[in-house]
């Protein structure tokens, strides 16, 4: 038994950890645990080391063991929640915090941690409440001030800029707060001020992916044709960073510049020949650009066994008529992730091409695609429409989305604070239950029907406003959802378009790059106050129209278990 008791083990482990030998530090702590099996502090110390080492799941386990030995030590539970949140287990983190709320809710540490966990779980209103409580206890708590400002931006609160100013007064050198303030300024219509901040940040941190993307969005909204050219400058300033050309190509590919994206990645691979990410992107973009021979060779050379690789190779195989290859690659993708929405979407197209009866099971059962009238439409829609038009007046054409023209609201629409949107959210949730009641029975093998009986919530929510003259949605899917929808809140009068279905929603038509002669499974006539609802595994897009303005509210649904 070491002289000095548990503290001696702790000090020896601390010395080893400070010297960079974390393995030895953990060995020392475990030896101490053998000698002092009821000593919670040694387990807590092991959790701290593992969290610093980048293993939050293992850290959470040790923090939990420490708290189990000393249940009155609320800081052990809070550290466990922080580690769980870092590991992405936000529901488990909230459960740990729930258990100590009655004792710890009057401390700023607890309230700030709870605010962080609620935000990570997508509960922004609860997050704001807990951050406000933390700041009432300790007004200068930096992390709470920063977290509260971030929530203000995400909820569309009118004082978001002022909240970031408050955060920057506490820590004026934090680049993340400057970045977020620039976003708040852009939302507030102060685009020039936002651009100045971003130019300063990129001068100091040229390889910051989020900053590069945000500047591309600002430039696109300003109508700059070469909206992504600043990535080229970043490549010159940080030539060692392979992520920059990868992100540059992604922004171009997202707006149909596949050939330009392929060229950028091909050039980057000369400098990074062993970069697996770039190797896959070169195959993807080359195939999308029509360089079939090159893409075929690149996929054949690729040794990656990843979900992403198999989905994209499956898409390419369908486009080039290699249907057996497509079946194999999509099956491999679903072995990695049985709920991969894109893999199921391409599988549905493949099954239609091969006249496989499973195509009807996947997408053609009665009730999977519905048009349902919004509950309480007379009450909730008029005020929501007025607010949405105001939001669109300050919203940009989005980067990397399916829109070809028009504007899309920023952030998560149903996380905003306005009561008009919260009332609309509640009405849509009620309407979803009507849709659910008309679905086919529970089916554990089906990507949507397996979730028929679970609690549903929103994975994403936004509004789109299209103007006549050619604005439309290209065919796309929403890979983060189980169920997708468009609520028609405003439609132009019927126009004199030669296409009698101008502006209608096509569900099930393959995307243009597949070059397939398959008709949509459904063509849905838009009708105000109604929702079009369909599985997220179905490609969908709109036909262009020439006159008037069309506005929708769109969202994806997932299970609450998925969010937590």
C-alpha positions, 0 to 999 in steps of 0.5 A, spaced: 500 500 500 503 506 497 504 511 503 500 517 503 494 513 501 489 515 495 492 522 494 499 519 493 496 515 487 493 521 484 499 525 485 503 520 481 498 519 476 497 527 475 505 527 474 505 522 469 499 525 465 503 532 465 509 528 462 504 526 456 504 518 459 497 517 459 497 510 459 501 510 465 497 515 469 491 510 468 495 504 470 497 508 477 490 510 478 487 503 477 492 500 482 490 505 487 483 503 486 485 496 487 488 498 494 482 503 495 476 500 492 471 505 495 475 511 493 471 515 488 476 521 487 481 516 483 475 514 478 473 521 477 481 523 476 481 517 470 475 520 467 478 527 467 484 524 463 480 520 458 476 526 457 482 530 455 485 524 451 479 525 447 475 518 449 469 521 452 465 515 452 470 512 457 470 518 461 463 518 462 463 511 464 469 513 470 465 519 472 459 515 473 462 510 477 465 515 481 458 518 482 455 511 484 460 511 490 459 518 492 452 520 490 452 526 494 458 529 489 453 533 484 460 535 480 461 528 478 454 527 475 455 534 471 462 531 469 459 525 467 453 529 463 459 533 459 462 527 457 456 524 455 454 530 451 461 530 448 460 523 446 454 525 442 449 521 447 445 527 449 439 524 451 443 520 456 446 526 459 440 529 460 437 523 464 444 524 468 442 531 469 435 530 471 437 525 477 440 531 480 436 537 478 432 537 485 439 538 489 443 542 483 439 547 480 441 553 484 448 552 481 451 556 475 455 550 473 449 545 473 444 550 469 450 552 464 451 545 463 444 543 462 443 549 457 449 546 453 445 539 453 438 541 452 441 545 446 445 539 443 439 535 444 435 540 439 431 543 445 432 550 444 427 553 448 429 549 454 436 551 453 435 558 453 431 557 460 437 554 463 442 559 460 438 564 463 438 561 470 445 560 470 446 567 468 441 570 474 446 566 478 453 568 475 452 574 470 459 573 468 459 566 467 463 566 460 460 559 457 453 561 459 454 568 456 456 564 450 451 559 450 446 563 451 448 568 445 448 562 440 441 560 442 439 567 441 442 566 434 439 559 432 432 562 435 432 568 431 431 572 437 432 580 435 437 581 440 442 576 438 447 581 436 447 585 442 448 578 446 454 576 442 457 583 444 456 581 451 460 575 450 466 578 446 466 583 452 468 577 456 473 574 451 474 579 445 479 574 442 474 568 441 474 567 434 468 563 434 464 568 437 466 573 432 464 568 427 457 567 430 456 575 431 458 575 423 452 570 422 447 575 427 449 581 423 447 578 416 441 576 419 440 583 422 441 585 415 448 588 416 451 584 411 457 589 410 459 588 417 458 581 417 463 580 411 468 585 414 469 580 420 469 574 416 475 577 412 479 579 418 477 572 421 480 568 414 486 573 414 488 570 421 485 562 420 485 561 412 483 554 413 477 554 417 471 550 414 465 554 417 468 561 415 470 559 408 463 556 407 459 562 410 463 567 406 461 563 400 454 564 402 455 571 403 458 572 396 453 568 393 447 572 396 451 578 393 450 575 386 458 574 385 459 569 380 465 566 382 462 566 389 467 560 391 474 563 389 476 565 396 478 558 397 483 558 392 486 563 396 486 559 402 489 553 398 495 558 397 495 560 404 494 553 407 497 548 402 498 543 407 490 542 409 487 537 404 480 539 407 480 546 403 480 543 396 475 538 398 470 543 401 471 548 395 469 542 391 463 541 395 460 548 394 461 548 387 458 541 386 452 543 390 450 548 385 451 543 379 458 545 377 461 538 377 466 539 372 469 544 376 469 540 382 472 534 379 478 539 376 479 542 383 479 535 387 484 532 381 489 537 382 489 537 389 490 529 389 497 531 386 499 534 392 495 529 397 496 522 393 494 518 399 488 522 402 482 517 402 477 523 402 480 526 396 480 519 392 473 518 393 471 525 392 475 525 385 471 518 383 464 522 385 465 528 382 468 525 375 462 521 375 457 526 376 461 530 370 460 525 365 467 522 365 465 515 366 471 511 364 475 515 369 470 514 375 470 507 373 477 506 374 477 510 380 472 506 384 475 500 382 482 502 385 478 505 391 479 500 397 475 504 402 469 500 405 465 506 408 458 507 407 459 514 403 463 510 398 458 504 397 452 509 396 456 514 391 458 508 387 451 505 387 449 511 384 454 511 379 453 504 377 445 505 376 447 511 372 452 507 367 447 501 367 451 496 372 445 494 375 448 488 379 454 492 381 449 497 384 445 492 388 452 489 391 454 496 393 447 499 396 447 492 400 454 494 402 452 501 404 446 498 408 450 493 412 454 499 415 447 503 416 441 499 415 437 506 416 441 510 410 436 514 407 440 515 400 442 508 400 434 506 400 432 511 395 437 509 390 435 502 392 428 504 390 430 506 383 434 500 382 428 496 384 424 499 379 429 499 373 429 491 375 422 490 376 423 487 383 416 487 386 420 490 393 419 497 389 412 497 390 413 495 398 418 500 399 414 506 395 408 504 392 404 502 398 397 506 399 398 511 404 405 512 404 404 519 400 399 523 402 396 530 401 393 532 408 389 539 410 393 542 415 389 542 422 387 549 424 389 552 418 384 558 418 387 560 425 395 559 424 396 560 417 395 568 416 399 570 421 405 565 420 404 567 412 405 575 414 411 573 418 414 568 413 414 574 408 418 578 412 423 573 414 424 571 406 425 579 405 432 578 409 433 571 407 439 569 401 439 564 396 442 558 399 448 554 398 449 547 397 441 546 397 436 543 392 433 550 390 435 553 383 432 560 384 428 563 390 430 564 398 430 559 404 429 561 411 436 561 415 436 556 421 431 551 424 424 555 423 420 551 428 426 553 433 424 560 433 421 564 438 415 567 434 408 565 437 406 565 430 411 559 428 410 555 434 402 555 433 404 553 426 409 547 429 403 545 433 398 544 428 403 541 423 404 536 429 397 534 430 396 533 422 402 528 422 398 524 427 392 524 421 397 522 416 400 516 421 393 513 422 392 512 414 399 509 414 400 501 412 401 497 418 408 497 422 413 493 418 420 492 422 424 491 415 421 498 412 425 504 413 419 508 415 414 503 417 419 501 422 418 507 426 410 508 425 409 507 433 414 511 435 414 519 438 416 523 432 419 530 432 422 535 427 429 533 424 429 540 420 424 545 418 425 551 413 421 555 408 422 556 401 419 562 397 420 561 389 418 566 384 415 565 377 420 565 371 424 558 372 425 558 380 424 550 382 427 545 386 431 540 383 430 532 384 433 531 391 432 527 398 433 529 405 438 524 408 436 526 415 429 525 415 424 519 415 418 523 413 419 529 409 413 534 407 412 541 404 406 545 406 403 550 401 402 556 405 401 561 399 400 559 391 400 564 385 393 563 381 393 558 375 398 561 370 397 560 362 403 555 362 403 550 357 405 545 362 398 544 365 402 541 371 407 547 372 409 548 379 407 541 381 411 536 386 414 530 383 415 525 387 419 519 385 422 521 379 430 520 379 435 526 379 437 528 373 444 526 373 442 518 373 439 520 366 433 515 367 427 515 363 422 513 369 416 517 371 415 520 378 410 515 382 406 521 384 405 528 381 401 532 387 398 538 385 399 544 390 393 546 394 394 552 399 393 549 407 395 542 405 401 538 406 404 533 401 407 528 406 412 522 403 418 518 405 424 521 405 427 515 401 423 518 395 426 523 391 422 529 389 422 536 386 418 541 383 416 543 376 418 550 374 413 556 373 413 562 370 408 567 374 407 569 381 410 567 388 410 560 391 411 559 398 412 553 402 414 550 409 418 544 409 420 539 414 423 533 416 421 528 421 425 523 425 424 519 432 425 523 438 430 517 440 434 519 434 435 526 436 437 524 443 
